[in-house]
Amino acid sequence: QGEIKYPKHELPDNLSWGPDKWDEDYRDNNRINCYETGTSPCKAACPAHIAVQGYIRKAKEGKYREALELIKKDNPFPAVCGRVCNKRCEAACTRGTIDEAVSIDAIKKFVAEQDLHAETRFVPEVVIPSNVDKQWSQKIAIVGAGPAGLSCAYYLATKGYKPTVFEKNEKLGGMLTYGIPSYKLEKDVINAEIDILRDLGVEFKTGVDVGKDVTLDDLRKQGYKAFYIAVGCQGGRLPGVPGEDAIGTDMAVSFLHDASENHDRKLVGKTVVIGGGNVAVDCARTAVRLGSKEVGMYCLESRETMPASKNEIEETLEDGISVNNGWGPKEILKNEDGTVKAVVFKKCLRVIDPQTKRFSPVYDENDTITVEAQHVIFAIGQTIDWGDLLKGTKVEFHHGNYPVADSLTYQTAEPDIFVGGDVYSGPKFVIDAIEAGKNAAVSLHRFVQPGTSMTIGRNRRQFIELDKNNIVIDSYDTAGRQEAKELEGDKHSFRDLHGTLTEEQVKIEAGRCLGCGASVVDENKCIGCGVCTTKCEFDAIHLHREHPECSTMVRSEDKFKAILPYAIKRGMRIVFGKKTAEEKASQKKHKEAVKAAKAAKKANK
């Protein structure tokens, strides 16, 4: 790519700085997260914009605690994401244009594992103004203990708050606990991540259904100044076909919830899962583990366009599950006792309207198949169960029963109510919810501080991906992508058998990173102090004066030579200069104090 030139900020040196130059949002616009030349694609692609290149370098150097600290600046749950992230960073990895992408998620998992097994866990430092006594006094309530709510609580706690998280279930974690099967994410990992929130002072109240057991008005009377609603999408969608109410049908969310509570439950007979996303995959693989003798997935999409990730589909096939593409439900046939007998499917000819790009399936009603089944699980979408949570508030709703809120601040029409996560965006991935929770923490912090703007000076976290097609890669480590060894055990159990890279593998894999980020110095902000040159462990930073005639500054390397003559003269004046009686007495007193201190030190020896 060659030398990169970065734009300088315009300065008022020789310009007329009139009203046209005024920018009321200067504090934000002045903060450039990423120049037009771009940043590392992995960081730009990650919804949380984690400093991927940075923590991979730390891992390569064996500085795992520092790597973890860097990750947790943007993601408080690396052990969780190391197991269930959809890996958008790897999809964008520049190394993937050469051979295979860096196994970023596996490195993150290894780094997190070091902390999980450490005698002393990493607890982030709470950063709070010096004029505040230990913590902020404002009370903030978070409704929902899923990834969005927990992320919000974490970052509020690091800002000096003691938020309270209300969860209607008895266990924390939301969909992490009740929606993701243990063979992908074991519950002790979730609990270990949540323990850090407890160490930060976050309070949890489980078994409390806000809106039913206690209202928002009740909480306001208790002194809560702001609320973050992150209850997720806990309901399911029905296909709207005859027989969908048959005994033996179930919604994906409730099915996974029940399965997480009772691994001993048995599914007798054949199971049909309707849907093609990751949730449908989870249902199908869970059905196998609950004893169903034959499991089949049926979805509208083709194999290439299925919403489920490729590795999820591969593991589904390895479990002996059939994946049947291009079929939509037409009818659920019942036995005389009302139980499921079979499912009639019709051929799907098209899923997306090519003109509008919207979901608009077209079927051939005459091309059908009938599949015998005793259990049918609908995994075709999720809905929000609000209950009485927002009853009596000014919160507005739009299509799909989703709340209307500002896209930057997440603030609703009710000023003290903020929303986020799946309940605002619709069902997404864990990392999306984590980022939403972090942004909400910024908004809540600003809201409860009197006179603080919700937007001015706010870091919008906007990044531009490096143009991978316009860079020169001269040399790189030729090692192949490292894969973790699977653990031994029953592949159809609820135990997570996905292994972790060894330390040696991590070093090799981290060495495959091309380091395609960039170090940026804004010359109009650099004051030439030279501190960076002394702090860099690799002596990689040097200051050079391009126009010495334009400044009277002395290079740090020449400072001693420059000040030496003046230092000698000053020393001579101090030693031989005339002193007043007061100065002489002070000097004598100082000498006596030094002499006494030396004598005391000698006596102690």
N, C-alpha and C positions, 0 to 999 in steps of 0.2 A: 504493500500500500504506500510505502514511502513516508516521507515526513508529513505529519498532520499539523495543519495550522488551525488554531482555534480563534474564534472572534473575540475581540476585546470589548469590554463594556465601554460605552460612550462616556467620556468624562467632560466636565464643564470648563476645562482649562481655557480654551480660546473660543468658546461658543456662547451665544446668547441663550441663557437658560430660562426661557419664559414659560408661560402657562402650557404651551404645547408639549413641553418636556415633562410636565408633572404626571406622575403615575401613582395613584393612591394605593395601588397594590404592589409597590416597588419591592417590599420585603419578600413577596412571592416570586414576582417576575425576575428579580435579581438572582434568585436561586436557580441555577441551571443544573438539573439532575443529569442531563445527558446532552451532549452537543450533537449537531446534525450528522456528524461522522459516525455516531452510534456507540453503544456500549456492548459488552459481551452478550451474545444472543441468549445465553442461559438465564442471565439476570433479567433481561427484557421480557422473556417469555414467561417467567415465573410470576404468578399473580401477586405474590408477596414481595417480589423483587429482592430476593435474598442475594447476598454477596457471594455467589457460588464460586467464582474464580478465587476469591479471598480465602474461603474456608477449605477449598481443595488444596491451595498452597500451604495453608497451616497444617493440614493433615499430612501432606507430603513431608513436612519438616518434623512430624511427630508431635506437634503442639496441639494436642486434641482438645485441651481445655479452652485454649484460645479460639480454636475452630468452632467449638460449641457456643462460646460467647458471641461469636460473629453471627452464627445461625440464629440464635435466640433474639438478636436485635430485631428480627423480622418474622421469626417463626418460633413460638414457645414450645412447640410439640414435635421436635425432630424425630423422636423415637416412633411416634405415630406415623408421621409422613414418610419416614424411611420404609414403612411397610405398605402403606395404602395410597401413596401419592400417584397421580396419573402422569407424572414425569414429563411435563411440558418443557422443562429445561433440557432434557435429553433429546426430545424431538427437535429442538432448535440448535443443538450442539454443533459447532463448526467441525469438530472431529468426525462427525457423521458423514461429512462430505468426502472424507478420505477413506475411512474404513467403517468403523462402528463408533457410535457416540460414547463419550466417557460415561461410566456407570455412576453418575452423580448421586442418585438416590441410595445406592449401596454404600457409598462413602459416607453420606449423611447418617445412614443407619449405624455404621460402625462407630462414628464419632459419638452418636447418642448412646450407644451401648456402653462405651467407656464410662459415661456419666452414670448410667443406670446401675453399674456394678461398682462404682467408686465408694469408698468409705465416707467421703464427704461430697455431697451433691453440689452442683453449681447453682447458686441462688443469685440472681442478678442484683446489682446495687440499686437501691432506691435513690433516684435523683430528685431532689426537692430543694426549693430556694432556702437560703440560709436564714431568712427571717420567718420561716414557718417552723413551728415546734413539732418535730418528729413526723407529723402527718397532716394532711388536709382534713379539716373538720367536716366538709360536706359529705353527706351520705348519698350514695348512688346505688340503685337497685338494678340488677340484671335478671331478666326473666328468661330462663332456658339455659341449661348447662351443657349445651352441645358445643362444637368447636368454635362457633362464632361468639357465644356467650363467654366461654372460658378464655378465649383469646382476649376479649375486651377486658375481662377481669384481670388478667395477667398484666396487660399494659397499663391499666389504671393503677394497679398495685405498684408497678415500677415508677409511677409518677407520684407516689405518696398517698394514695387513697386506700381505704379499706372497704371495697365494694362488697355487697351482699348478693349472692347468687341464689335465686329461687328456682327449684326444679320439682315438677309435679311427680316424677318417678322417684323410686327409692334409691336408684343408683345415678351417679353423675356420668356425663359423657354424651348424652343424647344419642344421635345415630352412630357415634363411635362405639357405644356400648350395646345399643339395641338394634342397630341396623347393619353393622359390619360383622360377619361371622368370626368366631374365634380362630378358625383355621387361617385367617388372614391377619387378624389383629387380636392377640390375646389380651384379656381384660386387665391383667396385672401391669401391662405396659401403660395402659390408659391411666390406671390408678397411680402409677409411679410419676407420670407427668403432672397429674393433678396435685400430688403431694407438694410440689414446688409452689403452687398457688397458695396452699395452706401455710407454707413457710413464709410467704410474703404477706400473710395476714388476711387473705380473702376468706370471707365467711360463707358457708354453704348451708342452705335450708332445704332439705329434700322432703318429698311427700307434701309439698305445698302447691296447690293449684291456684295460682293468682287469677283472680276474677271469680273464683268460687269460694276458696277458703279465706282469702283476703283480697280486697280490691285495691286498685291503684290509689283511690282516695284515702283508704285506710293507711296506706304506706306514706302518702303525703303528710298525713297527720302525725306519723311517726318520725317525720323529719327528712324524708328522702326528697332530694332536690331534682333528680333526673332518673329516667328509666330507659333501659336498653332492652327492647323486645326481640329475642332471638329464639323463638319457639320452634323454628324449622317447619318442614312439611311432613306432618305426622299422619296424614290421611292418604287414602288411595283412590284411584279412579277405576270406574267400571266401564266396560266396553259398550254397554247399552244394547245387549243382545238378549234374546229370549233364554230363560233358564239360568241367568247369571246369579240368581239367588239360591241355587241348588245347594243342598247340604254337601259339604266337601269343597266348596269354593272358598277362597281366601284372598285377602289383599296382601301384596308383597310386604308392606311395612309391618302389618300386624303379624304376619307369618314369621318374619325374621325376629320380631320382638319376642314372640312366644318361644321360638327356638332358642334364643339367647338365654332365656330364663330356665328352659327345661331341655337339656340335651338328651334326656332319656325318652322323650316323646317318640312314638313310632308312627311312620306313615306306611300303611299296608296297601299294597297294590301299585298301580301305575299313576304317575304324576305328570301333568302337563303344565308348563309354565308359559304364559303368554306375554311376550315382550322380548326386546333385543338389547337392552342396556345392561350396565354392570349390576344393577339391582336384580334384574331377571337372572343373570348368571349366578349371583349370590343365592337366590332362591332355589335354583336348579341344583347347585352343588350342595346346598344345605339339605335338600330333599333326599339326595343320595346318602348323606350321612345320617339321616333319620330312618333309613331302612327301605325307602321306596325301591321296588325291584326294577323299575324302568322309568326313566325320566327323559322327557323331550321338551325342547324349547321351540316355540313357534313365533316368528316375528314377521312384520311386513317387509323389512329391509332385506336387501341382498347381503351376502356375506361380506362384501367389500364396504358396504355403507352402514353396517350395524353400529349402533352407538357404543357398544361394549368395546373395550380396548382389546388389541390383538392377543396380548399375553393372557388376558382373562378367557378369551375364546379358546385358546390353546389348552389351558388347564381344564376348561369345561369338557373338551373332547377327550382329554386324558382320563377324566372321571367316568367315561363311558356314556356321556349324555349326548343325545342326538340334537343337532342344531338344524332346524328346518326353516329355510328362508322363503319369503314371498307368500306367506299365508296369514290371513286375518280371521278372527273368530266370527262365525255366522250364527251359531246356536249352541247352547249347552243342553244336551239331552239328559233327561232324568229317568231314574227308576221309579217304580210305583211308590216307594217310600220317600221320594223326594231327594234321594242322593244322586250324585253325579254318575252318569252312565258312560257318556262319551262327549266329545267336542267335535262339532262340524266346522271345518275351515273352508274359506273361499279364497281363490287365487287373487293375490294383489298384483296389479299390473303397474301401478305407479304410486309412489309415496309422496313426492314433492311436486307441486305445480311448477312447471318450468318457467312460466310467465311471472307469477307472483313470488316464487321461491318459498311458498308457505306449505305447511302440512295439509295435503289434500289428496288422500288415497283414492285410487280408482280400482274397482274389483271386477272380476268376471264371476258373476253370481252363479253361473252354470258349472264352473270348474271347481268342484268341491272334493274334500276328503273327510272321512270320519275316523277319529282317533279315540280308541277306548281309553278311559281314565276313571280313576276313583277320586282323584284330587286335582283341582284346577287352581292355579295361583295367577292372579292378575298383577302384572308388573308393567303397566302401561302409563304410569304417571303418578304423581303425588299431589295432594291438596293440603290446604291449611285448615286446621281445626282451631278456630279462635275462641270458641266458648263464649264466656262473658268477660274475657280479658280486657277488651277495649270498649266495653259498654259505657255509654255516657261521655265518651271522649269526642274530640273534634277530628280524630283521624279519619281520613278519606280512603276509599278503595277504588281500584280500577279493575280491568279485566282479569279474571282468575282469582278474584278476592284478595289480590295483593295490595298492600298499603301504598299510598302515595307518599313519597318522601323525596327530599333533595338528594340528587345523585352524588353529591360530594360529601355533605354533612350527615345524611341519613335522618335529618330532622323532619318530623311530620307536621301536620297542621296544628297539633297540640304541642306547643313549644318544648315541654319537658319530656316528650316521648320520642325516642329514636328507635329505628328498626334496622335489622341487618341480617345477613346470612341468607339461608334458603327462603325464609319468610318474606324477604324483600326481592331477591333475585330469581327465585325459583330454584329447583333442585340443581345443585352444582357439586363441586368436589370439596374435599376437606380443606385444601389450601386456599380455595376461594373464600370459604367461611372464615378462615384464620385472618386473612387480609381484611375482610369486612369488619371483624371484631377489633382489629388494631386501629383502623380508621375511625370506628365508633368511639374508641377510647379518647382519641384526639378531640372529637366533637364534644363528648361529655365533659372532658376537662375544661374546654373553652366555655362551655355553656354555664357551668357552675361558678366560674370566676367572673365576678361583676365587671362589666365594661369591656369584656374581651370579644373581639369579632370572631365569628365562626369561620370566616374565609380569609381575611387579610393575613398575609405572611404564612399561609398554610402550604406545606409541601404536598404538591399534588402527585408526586411519585410517577411522573410521566417519563418513560424511557424510549429510546429509539434503538432498534436492533442494528448492530454492525452489519454492513453489507458483505456477506460471506463470499459473494461472487467477485469482489473487487479488492481482495487482499492477496499478498504474496506470502506463502508459507515455505520458508527456505529449508527448515529441517525440523524433525520431530522424532519423538520416541516411537519406535516401530512395534512395541509390545502390543499384543492383542488384548481385547476387552476381557477383564477378569470376571469370572462367575463364581458365586458362593456355592459351596457344597451343600446339598440338601441333607437335612437331618434324617436319621433312620426312624421309622415308625409306620403306623398304619396310615396309608394315604387317604383313607376314608374316615378318619377320625376328626375331631374338632381341634386337634393340636396343630399349631403353626409349625410346619416342617421346613419353612424357608430359612436357609442358613444365613450367616453373616460372613463377609469377607474376612480373611485373616489380616493381621497387620502388614505382613509382607505383600499381600495382594493389594491392600490399600495404597501402599507406597508406589507399587507398579502402576495401578490405575490412576492415581493422582498425577503420576509422571506423564500420562497420556494427554493431559490437558494442554491445549495449545496456548493458553494465556492470552486470549484475543481481546481482553479489555484494554483500556488505555489510561495512563496517568496524565492528569490535566493540571496545568498551572495557569491561572488567569493572571497575566502580567500586570493588570491594573489593580489587582488585590494583593499580590505578593509584595511585601515591604522589604524583602532582601535581608531578613534577620539571620538567615542561615541555620536556624534551629533544625530544619529538616535534614541538613547535611550531617549534623552530629547524631541524629537519632537513627538514621538508616543503618541497619546492621550490615549491609552489603556494600557500603560506600558507593552507592549507585547514583547519588545526587550531588551535583556540583554547581556552583554559581559562577557565571561568567558575565563580565561587564561588556556589553556590546558598544555602549557609547559613554566611555569614562569622562569625556569632556562635559557631559550633561549633568554630572553630579559631583558633589564633594564627599560622597560616602567613601569609606575605606573598606577594601575587601577584608573579610574576616581573617584570611591568611596573613594580611599585612598589618593587622591592628596592633600587634605587640610592637612591631618596629615603629609604628606611628606614635604610640603613646609613651614609649620608653623614655625619650628625652624629657617629656613633661613629668613623668613619674619620678625621675631622678631629681629634678629641680624641686618638686613638691616634698620629696623625702628630706632633702637638704634643709629646706625651710622649717620642716617640723623638728628636726634634730638641733639645728644651730640657730634658728630664729629667736628673736627676743620674745620672752613670755611674761605675762602679767603675774602678779603674786597669786591670783586665783587659779591661773592655769598651772603654775608650779605646784600648788597644793594638791590640785586634782591629779597631776601626774604622779606625785609622791604617793598619794593614797592608792592609786592604781598599782604601782610597783609593790607596795606593801601587801595588797590583796593577792597579787600573783605569787609573791613569795610565801605567804601563808598557805595558799592552796597547794603549792608544791610540797611544803613541809607536811601538810596533812596527808597528802597522797603517799609520801614516803613512809610516814608512820603506819599507815594502813597496811603497807606491804610487809 
